[in-house]
């Protein structure tokens, strides 16, 4: 069973994580519901680690 943590802002349909569009109304999902591209995650995660270590 999939965990559905996010809702569509247009129709309140419960969204699967990583879905680019709502399965009910086909509107784009919020950016925080989508998976990060691997190259972006490879940049962001080490930067966050450096910020935590430096503070």
PQR file with spaces between the fields and no chain letter, atoms N, CA, C, O and H, PARSE charges and radii, in Angstrom:
ATOM       1  N    UNK     1       0.838   -1.175    0.000 -0.4000 1.5000
ATOM       2  CA   UNK     1       0.000    0.000    0.000 -0.0000 2.0000
ATOM       3  C    UNK     1       0.891    1.249    0.000  0.5500 1.7000
ATOM       4  O    UNK     1       1.818    1.361    0.802 -0.5500 1.4000
ATOM       5  N    UNK     2       0.606    2.154   -0.881 -0.4000 1.5000
ATOM       6  CA   UNK     2       1.393    3.375   -0.994 -0.0000 2.0000
ATOM       7  C    UNK     2       0.983    4.373    0.073  0.5500 1.7000
ATOM       8  O    UNK     2      -0.196    4.503    0.400 -0.5500 1.4000
ATOM       9  H    UNK     2      -0.147    2.063   -1.533  0.4000 1.0000
ATOM      10  N    UNK     3       1.967    5.074    0.611 -0.4000 1.5000
ATOM      11  CA   UNK     3       1.680    6.148    1.562 -0.0000 2.0000
ATOM      12  C    UNK     3       1.469    7.423    0.768  0.5500 1.7000
ATOM      13  O    UNK     3       2.305    7.788   -0.059 -0.5500 1.4000
ATOM      14  H    UNK     3       2.925    4.968    0.345  0.4000 1.0000
ATOM      15  N    UNK     4       0.400    8.076    1.004 -0.4000 1.5000
ATOM      16  CA   UNK     4       0.073    9.293    0.257 -0.0000 2.0000
ATOM      17  C    UNK     4       0.072   10.468    1.222  0.5500 1.7000
ATOM      18  O    UNK     4      -0.892   10.697    1.952 -0.5500 1.4000
ATOM      19  H    UNK     4      -0.279    7.780    1.675  0.4000 1.0000
ATOM      20  N    UNK     5       1.175   11.203    1.208 -0.4000 1.5000
ATOM      21  CA   UNK     5       1.379   12.278    2.158 -0.0000 2.0000
ATOM      22  C    UNK     5       0.951   13.639    1.630  0.5500 1.7000
ATOM      23  O    UNK     5       0.712   14.561    2.410 -0.5500 1.4000
ATOM      24  H    UNK     5       1.958   11.016    0.615  0.4000 1.0000
ATOM      25  N    UNK     6       0.854   13.770    0.323 -0.4000 1.5000
ATOM      26  CA   UNK     6       0.561   15.058   -0.286 -0.0000 2.0000
ATOM      27  C    UNK     6      -0.788   15.025   -0.980  0.5500 1.7000
ATOM      28  O    UNK     6      -1.274   13.968   -1.384 -0.5500 1.4000
ATOM      29  H    UNK     6       1.049   13.021   -0.310  0.4000 1.0000
ATOM      30  N    UNK     7      -1.387   16.211   -1.110 -0.4000 1.5000
ATOM      31  CA   UNK     7      -2.679   16.354   -1.779 -0.0000 2.0000
ATOM      32  C    UNK     7      -2.534   17.294   -2.964  0.5500 1.7000
ATOM      33  O    UNK     7      -1.690   18.190   -2.953 -0.5500 1.4000
ATOM      34  H    UNK     7      -0.992   17.069   -0.782  0.4000 1.0000
ATOM      35  N    UNK     8      -3.352   17.090   -3.983 -0.4000 1.5000
ATOM      36  CA   UNK     8      -3.374   17.969   -5.144 -0.0000 2.0000
ATOM      37  C    UNK     8      -3.980   19.308   -4.729  0.5500 1.7000
ATOM      38  O    UNK     8      -5.027   19.331   -4.082 -0.5500 1.4000
ATOM      39  H    UNK     8      -4.037   16.362   -3.992  0.4000 1.0000
ATOM      40  N    UNK     9      -3.341   20.425   -5.088 -0.4000 1.5000
ATOM      41  CA   UNK     9      -3.905   21.728   -4.735 -0.0000 2.0000
ATOM      42  C    UNK     9      -5.179   22.064   -5.514  0.5500 1.7000
ATOM      43  O    UNK     9      -5.955   22.917   -5.083 -0.5500 1.4000
ATOM      44  H    UNK     9      -2.490   20.407   -5.613  0.4000 1.0000
ATOM      45  N    UNK    10      -5.403   21.407   -6.649 -0.4000 1.5000
ATOM      46  CA   UNK    10      -6.574   21.700   -7.462 -0.0000 2.0000
ATOM      47  C    UNK    10      -7.813   20.926   -7.031  0.5500 1.7000
ATOM      48  O    UNK    10      -8.902   21.490   -6.934 -0.5500 1.4000
ATOM      49  H    UNK    10      -4.772   20.714   -6.998  0.4000 1.0000
ATOM      50  N    UNK    11      -7.640   19.617   -6.769 -0.4000 1.5000
ATOM      51  CA   UNK    11      -8.819   18.786   -6.508 -0.0000 2.0000
ATOM      52  C    UNK    11      -8.759   18.023   -5.184  0.5500 1.7000
ATOM      53  O    UNK    11      -9.692   17.289   -4.861 -0.5500 1.4000
ATOM      54  H    UNK    11      -6.755   19.159   -6.847  0.4000 1.0000
ATOM      55  N    UNK    12      -7.684   18.182   -4.414 -0.4000 1.5000
ATOM      56  CA   UNK    12      -7.487   17.533   -3.112 -0.0000 2.0000
ATOM      57  C    UNK    12      -7.336   16.014   -3.204  0.5500 1.7000
ATOM      58  O    UNK    12      -7.496   15.317   -2.202 -0.5500 1.4000
ATOM      59  H    UNK    12      -6.925   18.779   -4.676  0.4000 1.0000
ATOM      60  N    UNK    13      -7.033   15.500   -4.385 -0.4000 1.5000
ATOM      61  CA   UNK    13      -6.764   14.072   -4.557 -0.0000 2.0000
ATOM      62  C    UNK    13      -5.454   13.739   -3.852  0.5500 1.7000
ATOM      63  O    UNK    13      -4.511   14.529   -3.899 -0.5500 1.4000
ATOM      64  H    UNK    13      -6.903   16.066   -5.199  0.4000 1.0000
ATOM      65  N    UNK    14      -5.381   12.586   -3.201 -0.4000 1.5000
ATOM      66  CA   UNK    14      -4.167   12.177   -2.507 -0.0000 2.0000
ATOM      67  C    UNK    14      -3.153   11.676   -3.529  0.5500 1.7000
ATOM      68  O    UNK    14      -3.460   10.811   -4.349 -0.5500 1.4000
ATOM      69  H    UNK    14      -6.147   11.944   -3.163  0.4000 1.0000
ATOM      70  N    UNK    15      -1.939   12.229   -3.473 -0.4000 1.5000
ATOM      71  CA   UNK    15      -0.916   11.973   -4.481 -0.0000 2.0000
ATOM      72  C    UNK    15       0.120   10.964   -4.002  0.5500 1.7000
ATOM      73  O    UNK    15       0.460   10.920   -2.819 -0.5500 1.4000
ATOM      74  H    UNK    15      -1.689   12.932   -2.807  0.4000 1.0000
ATOM      75  N    UNK    16       0.612   10.163   -4.923 -0.4000 1.5000
ATOM      76  CA   UNK    16       1.771    9.324   -4.635 -0.0000 2.0000
ATOM      77  C    UNK    16       3.008   10.201   -4.701  0.5500 1.7000
ATOM      78  O    UNK    16       3.054   11.166   -5.465 -0.5500 1.4000
ATOM      79  H    UNK    16       0.336   10.199   -5.883  0.4000 1.0000
ATOM      80  N    UNK    17       4.026    9.859   -3.887 -0.4000 1.5000
ATOM      81  CA   UNK    17       5.266   10.620   -3.906 -0.0000 2.0000
ATOM      82  C    UNK    17       5.972   10.422   -5.235  0.5500 1.7000
ATOM      83  O    UNK    17       6.118    9.295   -5.711 -0.5500 1.4000
ATOM      84  H    UNK    17       3.988    9.075   -3.267  0.4000 1.0000
ATOM      85  N    UNK    18       6.404   11.515   -5.827 -0.4000 1.5000
ATOM      86  CA   UNK    18       7.138   11.470   -7.081 -0.0000 2.0000
ATOM      87  C    UNK    18       6.278   11.613   -8.318  0.5500 1.7000
ATOM      88  O    UNK    18       6.811   11.663   -9.426 -0.5500 1.4000
ATOM      89  H    UNK    18       6.285   12.430   -5.441  0.4000 1.0000
ATOM      90  N    UNK    19       4.981   11.679   -8.168 -0.4000 1.5000
ATOM      91  CA   UNK    19       4.110   11.804   -9.340 -0.0000 2.0000
ATOM      92  C    UNK    19       4.225   13.208   -9.924  0.5500 1.7000
ATOM      93  O    UNK    19       4.096   14.187   -9.188 -0.5500 1.4000
ATOM      94  H    UNK    19       4.548   11.638   -7.268  0.4000 1.0000
ATOM      95  N    UNK    20       4.465   13.330  -11.234 -0.4000 1.5000
ATOM      96  CA   UNK    20       4.583   14.667  -11.830 -0.0000 2.0000
ATOM      97  C    UNK    20       3.235   15.336  -12.053  0.5500 1.7000
ATOM      98  O    UNK    20       3.159   16.564  -12.101 -0.5500 1.4000
ATOM      99  H    UNK    20       4.569   12.536  -11.832  0.4000 1.0000
ATOM     100  N    UNK    21       2.166   14.547  -12.191 -0.4000 1.5000
ATOM     101  CA   UNK    21       0.820   15.096  -12.380 -0.0000 2.0000
ATOM     102  C    UNK    21      -0.163   14.359  -11.480  0.5500 1.7000
ATOM     103  O    UNK    21       0.081   13.221  -11.076 -0.5500 1.4000
ATOM     104  H    UNK    21       2.228   13.550  -12.152  0.4000 1.0000
ATOM     105  N    UNK    22      -1.256   15.008  -11.175 -0.4000 1.5000
ATOM     106  CA   UNK    22      -2.324   14.403  -10.383 -0.0000 2.0000
ATOM     107  C    UNK    22      -3.003   13.319  -11.215  0.5500 1.7000
ATOM     108  O    UNK    22      -3.258   13.517  -12.403 -0.5500 1.4000
ATOM     109  H    UNK    22      -1.454   15.932  -11.503  0.4000 1.0000
ATOM     110  N    UNK    23      -3.296   12.180  -10.600 -0.4000 1.5000
ATOM     111  CA   UNK    23      -3.957   11.103  -11.308 -0.0000 2.0000
ATOM     112  C    UNK    23      -5.436   11.345  -11.533  0.5500 1.7000
ATOM     113  O    UNK    23      -6.066   10.639  -12.321 -0.5500 1.4000
ATOM     114  H    UNK    23      -3.089   12.019   -9.635  0.4000 1.0000
ATOM     115  N    UNK    24      -5.994   12.324  -10.860 -0.4000 1.5000
ATOM     116  CA   UNK    24      -7.423   12.607  -10.970 -0.0000 2.0000
ATOM     117  C    UNK    24      -7.706   13.733  -11.967  0.5500 1.7000
ATOM     118  O    UNK    24      -8.528   13.569  -12.868 -0.5500 1.4000
ATOM     119  H    UNK    24      -5.482   12.897  -10.221  0.4000 1.0000
ATOM     120  N    UNK    25      -7.031   14.874  -11.811 -0.4000 1.5000
ATOM     121  CA   UNK    25      -7.324   16.038  -12.663 -0.0000 2.0000
ATOM     122  C    UNK    25      -6.193   16.365  -13.643  0.5500 1.7000
ATOM     123  O    UNK    25      -6.339   17.267  -14.468 -0.5500 1.4000
ATOM     124  H    UNK    25      -6.363   15.008  -11.079  0.4000 1.0000
ATOM     125  N    UNK    26      -5.066   15.644  -13.561 -0.4000 1.5000
ATOM     126  CA   UNK    26      -3.924   15.794  -14.461 -0.0000 2.0000
ATOM     127  C    UNK    26      -3.264   17.169  -14.401  0.5500 1.7000
ATOM     128  O    UNK    26      -2.624   17.593  -15.364 -0.5500 1.4000
ATOM     129  H    UNK    26      -4.948   14.911  -12.890  0.4000 1.0000
ATOM     130  N    UNK    27      -3.416   17.868  -13.274 -0.4000 1.5000
ATOM     131  CA   UNK    27      -2.707   19.123  -13.049 -0.0000 2.0000
ATOM     132  C    UNK    27      -1.311   18.802  -12.516  0.5500 1.7000
ATOM     133  O    UNK    27      -1.125   17.768  -11.875 -0.5500 1.4000
ATOM     134  H    UNK    27      -3.935   17.523  -12.492  0.4000 1.0000
ATOM     135  N    UNK    28      -0.323   19.674  -12.769 -0.4000 1.5000
ATOM     136  CA   UNK    28       1.022   19.432  -12.226 -0.0000 2.0000
ATOM     137  C    UNK    28       0.991   19.403  -10.696  0.5500 1.7000
ATOM     138  O    UNK    28       0.252   20.156  -10.062 -0.5500 1.4000
ATOM     139  H    UNK    28      -0.474   20.514  -13.289  0.4000 1.0000
ATOM     140  N    UNK    29       1.796   18.532  -10.127 -0.4000 1.5000
ATOM     141  CA   UNK    29       1.852   18.422   -8.665 -0.0000 2.0000
ATOM     142  C    UNK    29       2.831   19.456   -8.105  0.5500 1.7000
ATOM     143  O    UNK    29       3.650   19.989   -8.854 -0.5500 1.4000
ATOM     144  H    UNK    29       2.396   17.920  -10.642  0.4000 1.0000
ATOM     145  N    UNK    30       2.763   19.748   -6.806 -0.4000 1.5000
ATOM     146  CA   UNK    30       3.716   20.675   -6.210 -0.0000 2.0000
ATOM     147  C    UNK    30       5.149   20.141   -6.334  0.5500 1.7000
ATOM     148  O    UNK    30       5.365   18.930   -6.347 -0.5500 1.4000
ATOM     149  H    UNK    30       2.098   19.315   -6.198  0.4000 1.0000
ATOM     150  N    UNK    31       6.104   21.033   -6.422 -0.4000 1.5000
ATOM     151  CA   UNK    31       7.497   20.649   -6.635 -0.0000 2.0000
ATOM     152  C    UNK    31       8.024   19.810   -5.470  0.5500 1.7000
ATOM     153  O    UNK    31       8.881   18.951   -5.680 -0.5500 1.4000
ATOM     154  H    UNK    31       5.929   22.018   -6.411  0.4000 1.0000
ATOM     155  N    UNK    32       7.533   20.037   -4.246 -0.4000 1.5000
ATOM     156  CA   UNK    32       8.015   19.264   -3.096 -0.0000 2.0000
ATOM     157  C    UNK    32       7.496   17.828   -3.106  0.5500 1.7000
ATOM     158  O    UNK    32       7.969   17.002   -2.324 -0.5500 1.4000
ATOM     159  H    UNK    32       6.837   20.734   -4.076  0.4000 1.0000
ATOM     160  N    UNK    33       6.560   17.522   -3.953 -0.4000 1.5000
ATOM     161  CA   UNK    33       6.080   16.148   -4.085 -0.0000 2.0000
ATOM     162  C    UNK    33       6.930   15.333   -5.056  0.5500 1.7000
ATOM     163  O    UNK    33       6.866   14.104   -5.049 -0.5500 1.4000
ATOM     164  H    UNK    33       6.176   18.192   -4.588  0.4000 1.0000
ATOM     165  N    UNK    34       7.708   15.990   -5.873 -0.4000 1.5000
ATOM     166  CA   UNK    34       8.477   15.289   -6.903 -0.0000 2.0000
ATOM     167  C    UNK    34       9.831   14.859   -6.374  0.5500 1.7000
ATOM     168  O    UNK    34      10.373   15.460   -5.446 -0.5500 1.4000
ATOM     169  H    UNK    34       7.759   16.989   -5.879  0.4000 1.0000
ATOM     170  N    UNK    35      10.362   13.820   -6.972 -0.4000 1.5000
ATOM     171  CA   UNK    35      11.694   13.348   -6.602 -0.0000 2.0000
ATOM     172  C    UNK    35      12.731   14.295   -7.188  0.5500 1.7000
ATOM     173  O    UNK    35      12.557   14.832   -8.282 -0.5500 1.4000
ATOM     174  H    UNK    35       9.922   13.331   -7.725  0.4000 1.0000
ATOM     175  N    UNK    36      13.813   14.492   -6.441 -0.4000 1.5000
ATOM     176  CA   UNK    36      14.902   15.323   -6.941 -0.0000 2.0000
ATOM     177  C    UNK    36      15.675   14.571   -8.013  0.5500 1.7000
ATOM     178  O    UNK    36      15.869   13.360   -7.898 -0.5500 1.4000
ATOM     179  H    UNK    36      13.955   14.056   -5.552  0.4000 1.0000
ATOM     180  N    UNK    37      16.115   15.260   -9.040 -0.4000 1.5000
ATOM     181  CA   UNK    37      17.021   14.613   -9.989 -0.0000 2.0000
ATOM     182  C    UNK    37      18.310   14.225   -9.257  0.5500 1.7000
ATOM     183  O    UNK    37      18.719   14.897   -8.310 -0.5500 1.4000
ATOM     184  H    UNK    37      15.958   16.244   -9.133  0.4000 1.0000
ATOM     185  N    UNK    38      18.930   13.161   -9.692 -0.4000 1.5000
ATOM     186  CA   UNK    38      20.123   12.664   -9.000 -0.0000 2.0000
ATOM     187  C    UNK    38      21.232   13.695   -8.948  0.5500 1.7000
ATOM     188  O    UNK    38      21.930   13.788   -7.939 -0.5500 1.4000
ATOM     189  H    UNK    38      18.598   12.615  -10.462  0.4000 1.0000
ATOM     190  N    UNK    39      21.416   14.471  -10.004 -0.4000 1.5000
ATOM     191  CA   UNK    39      22.497   15.451   -9.999 -0.0000 2.0000
ATOM     192  C    UNK    39      22.225   16.557   -8.998  0.5500 1.7000
ATOM     193  O    UNK    39      23.157   17.081   -8.387 -0.5500 1.4000
ATOM     194  H    UNK    39      20.849   14.396  -10.824  0.4000 1.0000
ATOM     195  N    UNK    40      20.955   16.922   -8.819 -0.4000 1.5000
ATOM     196  CA   UNK    40      20.619   17.959   -7.856 -0.0000 2.0000
ATOM     197  C    UNK    40      20.810   17.444   -6.430  0.5500 1.7000
ATOM     198  O    UNK    40      21.324   18.159   -5.570 -0.5500 1.4000
ATOM     199  H    UNK    40      20.198   16.496   -9.315  0.4000 1.0000
ATOM     200  N    UNK    41      20.402   16.217   -6.187 -0.4000 1.5000
ATOM     201  CA   UNK    41      20.601   15.618   -4.862 -0.0000 2.0000
ATOM     202  C    UNK    41      22.089   15.489   -4.556  0.5500 1.7000
ATOM     203  O    UNK    41      22.501   15.673   -3.411 -0.5500 1.4000
ATOM     204  H    UNK    41      19.985   15.636   -6.886  0.4000 1.0000
ATOM     205  N    UNK    42      22.899   15.175   -5.567 -0.4000 1.5000
ATOM     206  CA   UNK    42      24.343   15.042   -5.370 -0.0000 2.0000
ATOM     207  C    UNK    42      24.988   16.377   -5.004  0.5500 1.7000
ATOM     208  O    UNK    42      26.044   16.394   -4.373 -0.5500 1.4000
ATOM     209  H    UNK    42      22.563   15.026   -6.497  0.4000 1.0000
ATOM     210  N    UNK    43      24.380   17.481   -5.383 -0.4000 1.5000
ATOM     211  CA   UNK    43      24.893   18.800   -5.017 -0.0000 2.0000
ATOM     212  C    UNK    43      24.335   19.304   -3.694  0.5500 1.7000
ATOM     213  O    UNK    43      25.073   19.866   -2.885 -0.5500 1.4000
ATOM     214  H    UNK    43      23.522   17.467   -5.896  0.4000 1.0000
ATOM     215  N    UNK    44      23.059   19.112   -3.468 -0.4000 1.5000
ATOM     216  CA   UNK    44      22.386   19.695   -2.314 -0.0000 2.0000
ATOM     217  C    UNK    44      22.756   18.985   -1.011  0.5500 1.7000
ATOM     218  O    UNK    44      23.003   19.651   -0.006 -0.5500 1.4000
ATOM     219  H    UNK    44      22.459   18.656   -4.126  0.4000 1.0000
ATOM     220  N    UNK    45      22.798   17.670   -1.007 -0.4000 1.5000
ATOM     221  CA   UNK    45      23.049   16.923    0.227 -0.0000 2.0000
ATOM     222  C    UNK    45      24.434   17.232    0.806  0.5500 1.7000
ATOM     223  O    UNK    45      24.528   17.489    2.007 -0.5500 1.4000
ATOM     224  H    UNK    45      22.597   17.130   -1.824  0.4000 1.0000
ATOM     225  N    UNK    46      25.516   17.221    0.014 -0.4000 1.5000
ATOM     226  CA   UNK    46      26.809   17.602    0.599 -0.0000 2.0000
ATOM     227  C    UNK    46      26.853   19.056    1.081  0.5500 1.7000
ATOM     228  O    UNK    46      27.493   19.355    2.089 -0.5500 1.4000
ATOM     229  H    UNK    46      25.440   17.012   -0.961  0.4000 1.0000
ATOM     230  N    UNK    47      26.176   19.958    0.366 -0.4000 1.5000
ATOM     231  CA   UNK    47      26.152   21.355    0.816 -0.0000 2.0000
ATOM     232  C    UNK    47      25.435   21.493    2.159  0.5500 1.7000
ATOM     233  O    UNK    47      25.884   22.241    3.027 -0.5500 1.4000
ATOM     234  H    UNK    47      25.656   19.715   -0.453  0.4000 1.0000
ATOM     235  N    UNK    48      24.341   20.787    2.330 -0.4000 1.5000
ATOM     236  CA   UNK    48      23.649   20.818    3.621 -0.0000 2.0000
ATOM     237  C    UNK    48      24.524   20.230    4.717  0.5500 1.7000
ATOM     238  O    UNK    48      24.525   20.729    5.842 -0.5500 1.4000
ATOM     239  H    UNK    48      23.977   20.179    1.624  0.4000 1.0000
ATOM     240  N    UNK    49      25.262   19.188    4.406 -0.4000 1.5000
ATOM     241  CA   UNK    49      26.186   18.604    5.377 -0.0000 2.0000
ATOM     242  C    UNK    49      27.260   19.588    5.790  0.5500 1.7000
ATOM     243  O    UNK    49      27.594   19.681    6.971 -0.5500 1.4000
ATOM     244  H    UNK    49      25.261   18.782    3.492  0.4000 1.0000
ATOM     245  N    UNK    50      27.810   20.332    4.827 -0.4000 1.5000
ATOM     246  CA   UNK    50      28.816   21.338    5.162 -0.0000 2.0000
ATOM     247  C    UNK    50      28.249   22.457    6.015  0.5500 1.7000
ATOM     248  O    UNK    50      28.925   22.952    6.917 -0.5500 1.4000
ATOM     249  H    UNK    50      27.538   20.256    3.867  0.4000 1.0000
ATOM     250  N    UNK    51      27.043   22.852    5.747 -0.4000 1.5000
ATOM     251  CA   UNK    51      26.406   23.907    6.545 -0.0000 2.0000
ATOM     252  C    UNK    51      26.202   23.436    7.981  0.5500 1.7000
ATOM     253  O    UNK    51      26.413   24.197    8.925 -0.5500 1.4000
ATOM     254  H    UNK    51      26.494   22.450    5.014  0.4000 1.0000
ATOM     255  N    UNK    52      25.799   22.198    8.141 -0.4000 1.5000
ATOM     256  CA   UNK    52      25.579   21.664    9.491 -0.0000 2.0000
ATOM     257  C    UNK    52      26.901   21.556   10.236  0.5500 1.7000
ATOM     258  O    UNK    52      26.965   21.893   11.418 -0.5500 1.4000
ATOM     259  H    UNK    52      25.627   21.579    7.374  0.4000 1.0000
ATOM     260  N    UNK    53      27.952   21.095    9.577 -0.4000 1.5000
ATOM     261  CA   UNK    53      29.245   20.939   10.225 -0.0000 2.0000
ATOM     262  C    UNK    53      29.845   22.298   10.562  0.5500 1.7000
ATOM     263  O    UNK    53      30.457   22.456   11.618 -0.5500 1.4000
ATOM     264  H    UNK    53      27.899   20.821    8.617  0.4000 1.0000
ATOM     265  N    UNK    54      29.679   23.278    9.685 -0.4000 1.5000
ATOM     266  CA   UNK    54      30.278   24.598    9.890 -0.0000 2.0000
ATOM     267  C    UNK    54      29.566   25.401   10.978  0.5500 1.7000
ATOM     268  O    UNK    54      30.153   26.320   11.549 -0.5500 1.4000
ATOM     269  H    UNK    54      29.182   23.150    8.827  0.4000 1.0000
ATOM     270  N    UNK    55      28.318   25.067   11.270 -0.4000 1.5000
ATOM     271  CA   UNK    55      27.591   25.871   12.265 -0.0000 2.0000
ATOM     272  C    UNK    55      27.784   25.366   13.669  0.5500 1.7000
ATOM     273  O    UNK    55      27.236   25.938   14.612 -0.5500 1.4000
ATOM     274  H    UNK    55      27.841   24.320   10.806  0.4000 1.0000
